[in-house]
Amino acid sequence: MDTKQASVSVHIRWMIRRDMPAVLAIENRSFEYAWTEEDFIRCLRQRNCIGMVAELDDKVVGFMIYELHKNRLHILNFAVHPDARRRGVADSMVHKLLGKLSQERRNRIMLEVRETNLEAQLFFKKIGFRAISVLRDFYEDTIEDAYLMQYRYTPTADELAQPHNRISRMAG
């Protein structure tokens, strides 16, 4: 299938309970140390935890779990089914999240990536994320380190011209 055609047909929506079997299947195909259904449920019960899924042809092919914080978003879990990779699914989900950033409120996205997950590191780097630190022995399941990666929102010229930003612009 043509990449552009596939990326156009990606539909992103909030995760619902009925999505859990598909999400768990993607999780188990994607990670050696996969989250359990209990892990997902515990996380999604938190008020600041959001789940989204991506569909291709009415089939869930990807998911993202993220937390809302006062001034940032934090991606906790993110995967695309191996059969649907390189078709714009992950790009669509991340760009949906980037659309939630603003200069006034949440102005960055953070996430941790395993040091051995080069594919994810390169994917996020391509979008504009930068590794800002190494988290030693980060995971409970291995002695593996993680890279803390961050995407910072860049305000538009119109946003910079807004009067309420003048003082912070002069001070910065």
C-alpha positions as CSV (number, residue, x, y, z in Angstrom):
1,M,0.0,0.0,0.0
2,D,1.2,3.5,-0.8
3,T,2.5,5.3,2.3
4,K,0.7,8.6,1.6
5,Q,-2.6,6.7,1.0
6,A,-2.2,4.8,4.3
7,S,-1.4,7.8,6.4
8,V,-4.5,9.6,5.1
9,S,-6.7,6.8,6.3
10,V,-5.4,6.8,9.9
11,H,-8.2,7.6,12.3
12,I,-7.2,8.7,15.9
13,R,-9.7,8.6,18.8
14,W,-9.8,8.1,22.5
15,M,-9.2,4.6,23.8
16,I,-12.3,2.8,25.1
17,R,-12.5,-0.4,27.2
18,R,-13.4,-2.4,24.1
19,D,-10.0,-1.6,22.6
20,M,-8.1,-3.4,25.3
21,P,-7.7,-6.8,23.5
22,A,-6.2,-5.1,20.4
23,V,-4.0,-2.8,22.5
24,L,-2.7,-5.8,24.5
25,A,-2.0,-7.7,21.3
26,I,0.0,-4.7,20.0
27,E,1.8,-4.3,23.3
28,N,2.8,-8.0,23.4
29,R,4.0,-8.0,19.8
30,S,6.0,-4.8,20.4
31,F,7.8,-5.2,23.7
32,E,9.8,-7.9,25.4
33,Y,8.7,-6.4,28.8
34,A,5.1,-5.7,28.0
35,W,2.5,-4.0,30.2
36,T,-0.3,-6.2,31.5
37,E,-4.0,-5.4,31.3
38,E,-3.8,-4.4,35.0
39,D,-1.0,-2.0,34.2
40,F,-3.1,-0.3,31.5
41,I,-6.2,-0.2,33.7
42,R,-4.3,1.2,36.8
43,C,-2.7,3.9,34.6
44,L,-5.9,4.9,32.8
45,R,-7.9,5.2,36.1
46,Q,-5.6,8.1,37.0
47,R,-7.4,11.4,36.3
48,N,-4.4,12.8,34.3
49,C,-3.8,9.7,32.2
50,I,-5.2,9.6,28.7
51,G,-5.3,6.7,26.1
52,M,-5.6,7.1,22.4
53,V,-5.8,4.6,19.6
54,A,-5.1,4.8,15.9
55,E,-7.2,2.8,13.4
56,L,-6.6,1.8,9.8
57,D,-9.6,0.4,8.0
58,D,-11.6,0.3,11.3
59,K,-8.9,-1.9,13.0
60,V,-6.9,-0.7,16.0
61,V,-3.2,-0.7,14.8
62,G,-1.6,1.6,17.4
63,F,-2.0,3.2,20.8
64,M,-0.5,5.9,23.0
65,I,-0.9,6.4,26.7
66,Y,0.2,9.8,28.1
67,E,-0.1,11.9,31.2
68,L,-1.3,15.5,31.4
69,H,0.9,17.6,33.7
70,K,0.6,21.4,34.4
71,N,3.3,22.4,31.9
72,R,4.0,19.2,29.9
73,L,2.7,16.0,28.4
74,H,4.5,12.7,29.3
75,I,4.2,9.7,26.9
76,L,4.2,6.6,29.1
77,N,3.5,3.9,26.4
78,F,3.3,4.0,22.7
79,A,3.3,1.2,20.0
80,V,2.2,0.4,16.5
81,H,1.4,-3.1,15.4
82,P,4.4,-4.5,13.4
83,D,2.2,-5.0,10.3
84,A,1.2,-1.3,10.3
85,R,4.6,0.3,10.9
86,R,6.1,2.7,8.4
87,R,2.6,3.8,7.2
88,G,2.2,7.0,9.0
89,V,0.4,5.7,12.1
90,A,3.0,6.7,14.7
91,D,3.5,10.1,12.9
92,S,-0.3,10.8,13.1
93,M,-0.5,9.9,16.8
94,V,2.5,12.1,17.7
95,H,1.3,15.0,15.6
96,K,-2.1,14.8,17.3
97,L,-0.2,15.2,20.6
98,L,1.9,18.0,19.3
99,G,-1.3,19.8,18.4
100,K,-2.1,20.0,22.2
101,L,1.0,22.0,23.0
102,S,0.9,25.8,23.4
103,Q,3.2,28.5,24.6
104,E,0.9,29.4,27.5
105,R,0.1,26.0,29.0
106,R,1.8,22.7,28.1
107,N,4.9,23.5,26.1
108,R,6.8,20.2,25.9
109,I,6.4,16.5,25.6
110,M,8.7,14.1,27.5
111,L,9.2,10.4,27.2
112,E,11.7,7.7,28.1
113,V,13.2,5.4,25.5
114,R,15.2,2.2,26.2
115,E,18.8,2.5,25.2
116,T,18.4,-0.6,23.1
117,N,15.4,0.8,21.2
118,L,17.2,2.5,18.4
119,E,14.2,2.5,16.1
120,A,12.2,4.6,18.6
121,Q,15.1,6.9,19.3
122,L,15.5,7.6,15.6
123,F,11.7,8.0,15.1
124,F,11.4,10.6,17.8
125,K,14.6,12.4,16.8
126,K,13.2,12.7,13.2
127,I,10.1,14.5,14.6
128,G,12.2,16.9,16.7
129,F,12.6,15.3,20.1
130,R,16.1,15.6,21.7
131,A,17.7,13.3,24.3
132,I,18.3,15.5,27.3
133,S,19.6,13.0,29.8
134,V,20.4,9.4,30.5
135,L,18.4,7.7,33.3
136,R,20.6,5.0,34.8
137,D,19.1,1.7,35.6
138,F,15.6,3.1,34.8
139,Y,13.6,0.0,34.3
140,E,12.4,-2.4,37.0
141,D,12.6,-5.4,34.6
142,T,16.2,-5.0,33.4
143,I,19.4,-3.0,34.3
144,E,18.9,-1.1,31.1
145,D,19.3,2.7,31.0
146,A,16.8,5.0,29.3
147,Y,17.2,8.2,27.4
148,L,14.9,11.0,28.6
149,M,13.7,12.7,25.4
150,Q,11.9,16.0,25.1
151,Y,10.1,18.0,22.4
152,R,9.7,21.7,23.0
153,Y,6.9,23.8,21.5
154,T,8.1,26.6,19.3
155,P,5.8,29.6,19.4
156,T,4.6,31.2,16.2
157,A,5.4,34.8,15.3
158,D,1.8,35.7,16.1
159,E,2.1,34.2,19.5
160,L,5.4,36.0,20.2
161,A,3.6,39.3,19.2
162,Q,0.9,38.9,21.8
163,P,1.1,41.6,24.5
164,H,1.0,39.2,27.4
165,N,4.3,37.7,26.3
166,R,6.2,40.9,26.0
167,I,7.7,40.9,29.6
168,S,8.8,37.2,29.4
169,R,10.3,37.9,26.0
170,M,12.3,40.8,27.3
171,A,13.4,38.9,30.3
172,G,14.3,35.8,28.3
